[in-house]
């Protein structure tokens, strides 16, 4: 699990490990529980990449134990 920009600031870490195969939504809920309301608010606006491929939420997609999940908040600027 790698955090970028505002997600990194809210989590207080650049990356962390999430063990076991679970759905995207289960992982998001676990992370929000670990880090509290600040990260939960950011996660609600984030996009996710699994091994470099965009990953939609709410699909019931299971993350493989060896996959790398990137948490990307919306970026501003131009």
Residue pairs with C-beta under 8 A, 6 or more apart in sequence:
1 15
1 16
1 17
1 18
1 27
1 31
1 68
1 69
1 71
2 14
2 15
2 68
2 69
2 70
2 71
3 10
3 11
3 13
3 14
3 15
3 16
3 71
4 70
4 71
4 72
4 73
5 72
5 73
5 75
6 42
6 73
7 39
7 42
7 43
7 46
7 71
7 72
7 73
8 14
10 35
10 38
10 39
10 41
10 42
11 31
11 35
11 39
11 71
12 35
18 27
18 30
18 31
18 63
18 69
19 65
20 65
21 62
21 63
21 64
21 65
22 30
22 62
22 63
23 60
23 61
23 62
23 63
24 48
24 55
24 57
24 59
24 61
24 63
24 69
25 57
25 58
25 60
27 63
27 69
28 43
28 57
31 39
31 43
32 39
32 40
32 43
42 73
43 71
45 73
45 74
46 71
46 72
46 73
46 74
47 54
47 72
47 74
48 54
48 55
48 57
48 69
48 70
48 71
48 72
49 55
49 69
49 70
49 72
50 61
50 63
50 67
50 68
50 69
51 67
51 68
52 70
55 61
55 69
63 69
